[in-house]
Amino acid sequence: LSGHEHTRTGLSQAALKQAFIDNLFYLQGRFPEVATPHDFYMAAAYTLRDRLLDRWVKTARSYKHSQARTVCYLSAEFLLGPHLVNNLINLGIMDTARAAGEELGLDLDAIVQEEEEPGLGNGGLGRLAACYLDSLATLEIPAIGYGIRYEFGIFDQTIENGWQVEHTDAWLRNGNPWEIYRPKLRFPVKFGGHTQQYDDDGHLRIRWIPDLVIEGRAYDTPILGYGVNNANLLRLWSAHATQSFNFQSFNTGDYYGAVRAKVEAETISKILYPNDEPEAGKELRLKQQYFFVSCSLQDMLRLQFNTTGSVEKFHEKYSVQLNDTHPAVAVAELMRLLIDDYKMTWDPAWEITRHTFGYTNHTLLPEALETWSVELFGRILPRPLEIVYEINRCFLDEVRMRFLGDESRVARMSIIDETQGRRVRMAHLATVGSFAVNGVAAMHSELVKSTILKDFHDLWPEKFHNVTNGVTPRRFIVAANPRLATLLTERLGSDAWVRDLSLLRSLEAHADDTGLHADWQAVKTAAKEDLSNWLGKHAGVTPDPASLFDVQAKRIHEYKRQHLNVLHIVTLYQRLKANPHLDLPPRTFIFGGKAAPGYFMAKLIIKLINSVAEVINRDPQINGTLRVAFMPDFSVKNGQRLYPAADLSEQISLAGKEASGTGNMKFSMNGALTIGTLDGANVEIREEVGDENFFLFGLTAEQAQRHQAQGYRPWEFRHESEELRSALDLIDSGLFSHGDKELFRPLTNSLIQYDPFMVLADYEHYVSRQSEVGHAWRDREHWNRMSILNVARMGKFSSDRSIRDYCEQIWKVQPAPADV
Ligand SMILES: CCc1ccc([C@H](C)CC(=O)N[C@@H]2O[C@H](CO)[C@@H](O)[C@H](O)[C@H]2O)cc1
């Protein structure tokens, strides 16, 4: 070990090696000869953990000293992905660790495979939160992520006989070395019961007498930035009974009674809801939302009160971001805590509250805008409901004053929807209680202002912002595609691009460099070979890496139109069957994505993809010209296998439906060209990379809107297009379902009669654009040039740029570098 180094914090090969051996011995109680791959993984994890905690403690100390303004990101989901490689990269010791491993005769890549992925999210929203934590730390912004420590994350997906099968995700079964349990940090959370007024030496106050009080306990995970000393905090709450064992019940032999409170309490943080759209009336979901929000706000108020002795300047210390409406009850809960616990009066409490929150909307889908029945909300949260009523009363007064006599506007804007049996509109509560509201892509933010929150934009135009999503290049280039990262660093002369992605722009000058083209193609081909081998083992299909890898990976949803992709595949199949000599460039269609367990049509789409795959992949006449594969268990970990290996990225949602998309950015950053609609962030990707380097198709949002307003008759499109009709008929013929003509009928019927996401209307344009893709692919030099230009121009889509936008436009917070 070099002079000043310490085995628990040193970054040298010797220090890492010694620390690893010590941890294997003293934490795993193993010596190498008998240690399991899991022991080696835990020893490696604990070795990094020390270095993370070293930076985390120093960061916490310097934030405390500097009284730094802090961003708190409230999210019901954090899709973190595996920690080990990400932390090795952010510590800058990837190669050193690999060398230390070799010295011990260990293969780091094998150890990495041991890690269980913390799947505490469904998709885009949860992963965005994780990317933002990485960028906040890398930009040295004081920040805390607050969420729920689900015991079971998003289900593991297997494909049985073509169908999705869900399996419980017991991610904690082997322990989690990346978190620290804070047993003393616990907060009471009330549910049910009633409220009553009482006199508090002359002040009329309200107390909440709950039916049930449970306890939230903190589990902390350090989030280290890239190439900095700052390590921020992710604090996840776990639900526990205040009294975990009732001895009296036990004595009376009521053994279940003895543990009932424990079981009931723990259900609150037991499992992540696997849907990316709300399921009506799920009271456990409301309890989950209130639980983590109340714990988080109590924690922030405690920190503020302990450091300043008051909470009056709470909004100057904290900027709290609501990640969609899932934490929106925070607006009422902060008011409750300030008034009932910190004895404030209404107006000063409201001044603090409305200057504390920012609200980000992530979807326009009406069914995804959360509302809770007043009956359920009031039964679970009687005191917060009283506060919602008072907030609404004051708000509607403002609306009436501003829009005299416009009672229909008042009814439209009310936080309480008086129509369908009285429901609490969470998006309205979030908007009224926030000083800033933003969408997640330019087009989406405009639609938020012109549709779902139009009335609010009329009232408060200054509140509305756009912050286009971004993704972290640390995980989605450096960790996922180390070959590309090495090539970029070589060509750009340093790895500064990892912290400043706009530096990629200077790659444009190399776009015609044949040497780069060769290296570029080699990097892509190697990634495709890796994926091909993995799919061979896990999906029963070994695609030819020389074929065009056409990839669509995202949650399965009708608005994302995976079934439009399948119609194209069936069309190519029919063309080849009709003309075996058709000169089609070999193409492999790769799908990945989970369907919400209760979403019938999404699950049927997965079955259709696998059924079409089965027929095409074994059709001797096709003989590899077309291949279809469904990657099981699409996750952050498996996504990192896909993004580097794609040639074509499918971003084909109906325009106006995908708020932003972030997979589109990850594919393009790894050199894939995009075929897509003018939807979400596709619009901005095309603006950046150049429309000549983007395969655009489809109706615009306006055209789609107009079509539907004038009465969209999908069956006419089937009628007019011979290929579309025969593709639909082939699916109905039973060819892909062992002769069962009924299996896919629900899907084809829905398309022909309703087609809410206008698949049939966009079919022709999509199929013709796809044949242009085939032509472009033939001219590999031209393709590689487009691919290089795509990567060179993706700087805007780093989550560092998004976080800078939030800091400047909304959070008004400055970096606070941790002193080492
Ligand atoms: C209540 C159930 C539920 C769960 C999740 C959601 C999310 C809002 C769905 C989601 O993940 N939205 C995606 O957010 C991404 C990050 O901003 C966007 O890039 C995607 O376009 C958007 O669909 C809605 C409703």
The ligand as an SDF file (V2000), in Angstrom:
LIG
                    3D

 25 26  0  0  0  0  0  0  0  0999 V2000
  -50.2800    4.8300  -11.1380 C   0  0  0  0  0  0  0  0  0  0  0  0
  -49.6060    3.9880  -12.0830 C   0  0  0  0  0  0  0  0  0  0  0  0
  -48.6400    4.7460  -12.9330 C   0  0  0  0  0  0  0  0  0  0  0  0
  -47.3050    4.3990  -12.8570 C   0  0  0  0  0  0  0  0  0  0  0  0
  -46.3990    5.0470  -13.6570 C   0  0  0  0  0  0  0  0  0  0  0  0
  -46.8580    6.0430  -14.5020 C   0  0  0  0  0  0  0  0  0  0  0  0
  -45.8210    6.7350  -15.2890 C   0  0  0  0  0  0  0  0  0  0  0  0
  -46.1650    8.1550  -15.4860 C   0  0  0  0  0  0  0  0  0  0  0  0
  -45.6660    6.1430  -16.5540 C   0  0  0  0  0  0  0  0  0  0  0  0
  -44.3250    6.4850  -17.1330 C   0  0  0  0  0  0  0  0  0  0  0  0
  -43.3830    5.8410  -16.8180 O   0  0  0  0  0  0  0  0  0  0  0  0
  -44.3200    7.5060  -18.0060 N   0  0  0  0  0  0  0  0  0  0  0  0
  -43.1560    7.6570  -18.8330 C   0  0  0  0  0  0  0  0  0  0  0  0
  -42.2770    8.6010  -18.2030 O   0  0  0  0  0  0  0  0  0  0  0  0
  -41.0700    8.7210  -18.9420 C   0  0  0  0  0  0  0  0  0  0  0  0
  -40.1350    9.6340  -18.1530 C   0  0  0  0  0  0  0  0  0  0  0  0
  -40.5590   10.9330  -18.2230 O   0  0  0  0  0  0  0  0  0  0  0  0
  -41.3340    9.2500  -20.3580 C   0  0  0  0  0  0  0  0  0  0  0  0
  -40.1280    9.2810  -21.0520 O   0  0  0  0  0  0  0  0  0  0  0  0
  -42.3370    8.3640  -21.0710 C   0  0  0  0  0  0  0  0  0  0  0  0
  -42.6940    8.9340  -22.2960 O   0  0  0  0  0  0  0  0  0  0  0  0
  -43.5870    8.1830  -20.2140 C   0  0  0  0  0  0  0  0  0  0  0  0
  -44.4730    7.2420  -20.7840 O   0  0  0  0  0  0  0  0  0  0  0  0
  -48.1700    6.4130  -14.6040 C   0  0  0  0  0  0  0  0  0  0  0  0
  -49.0880    5.7600  -13.7910 C   0  0  0  0  0  0  0  0  0  0  0  0
  1  2  1  0
  2  3  1  0
  3  4  1  0
  3 25  2  0
  4  5  2  0
  5  6  1  0
  6  7  1  0
  6 24  2  0
  7  8  1  0
  7  9  1  0
  9 10  1  0
 10 11  2  0
 10 12  1  0
 12 13  1  0
 13 14  1  0
 13 22  1  0
 14 15  1  0
 15 16  1  0
 15 18  1  0
 16 17  1  0
 18 19  1  0
 18 20  1  0
 20 21  1  0
 20 22  1  0
 22 23  1  0
 24 25  1  0
M  END
$$$$
